[in-house]
Amino acid sequence: MQNSFQIPPEQSEAAVREIEAAIDSWFVETMHHSPVSRATDIFNHVRVAVDVLKARLAALLQEQ
């Protein structure tokens, strides 16, 4: 489903950076010093998943 409004590229890029920073902040608050952080394979898997999520959200914003 396509929205009928357009976000200027500079605002889209700023929004992507803001969302990525918020996700990274959440990751640090949630995962560091948790049991997940002590299991390297699990931590790395979750980190990759978070990076994929950030990329998908950035792509969605850039489609606007």
Phi, psi and omega per residue, in radians:
M1 nan 2.178 -3.088
Q2 -1.714 2.349 3.059
N3 -1.325 2.692 -3.106
S4 -1.552 0.009 3.129
F5 -1.944 2.765 3.140
Q6 -2.045 2.378 3.043
I7 -1.709 2.191 3.097
P8 -0.978 2.514 -3.079
P9 -0.923 -0.698 -3.117
E10 -1.161 -0.606 3.075
Q11 -1.262 -0.640 3.103
S12 -1.095 -0.795 3.127
E13 -1.106 -0.709 3.110
A14 -1.136 -0.710 3.118
A15 -1.119 -0.711 3.107
V16 -1.060 -0.817 -3.141
R17 -1.086 -0.702 -3.136
E18 -1.156 -0.744 3.128
I19 -1.161 -0.761 3.115
E20 -1.061 -0.719 3.121
A21 -1.131 -0.703 3.122
A22 -1.140 -0.704 3.113
I23 -1.148 -0.775 3.125
D24 -1.091 -0.695 3.097
S25 -1.099 -0.791 3.094
W26 -1.036 -0.757 -3.109
F27 -1.050 -0.813 3.140
V28 -1.093 -0.823 -3.117
E29 -1.098 -0.640 -3.016
T30 -1.561 -0.720 -2.963
M31 -1.693 -0.643 -3.121
H32 -1.163 2.435 -3.125
H33 1.167 0.327 3.045
S34 -1.834 2.951 3.081
P35 -1.004 -0.522 3.128
V36 -1.085 -0.652 -3.096
S37 -1.197 -0.311 -3.137
R38 -1.609 -0.088 3.091
A39 -1.961 1.665 -2.983
T40 -0.950 -0.810 -3.118
D41 -1.078 -0.742 3.137
I42 -1.194 -0.792 3.125
F43 -0.993 -0.829 -3.134
N44 -1.104 -0.677 3.106
H45 -1.091 -0.797 3.137
V46 -1.139 -0.699 3.129
R47 -1.051 -0.760 3.108
V48 -1.105 -0.742 3.138
A49 -1.082 -0.693 3.107
V50 -1.121 -0.722 3.110
D51 -1.128 -0.660 3.077
V52 -1.131 -0.746 3.094
L53 -1.030 -0.791 3.126
K54 -1.053 -0.732 3.130
A55 -1.122 -0.718 3.127
R56 -1.147 -0.728 3.108
L57 -1.142 -0.692 3.100
A58 -1.083 -0.736 3.132
A59 -1.113 -0.707 3.102
L60 -1.080 -0.752 3.132
L61 -1.162 -0.637 -3.109
Q62 -1.297 -0.304 3.070
E63 -1.320 -0.345 -3.073
Q64 -1.084 nan nan
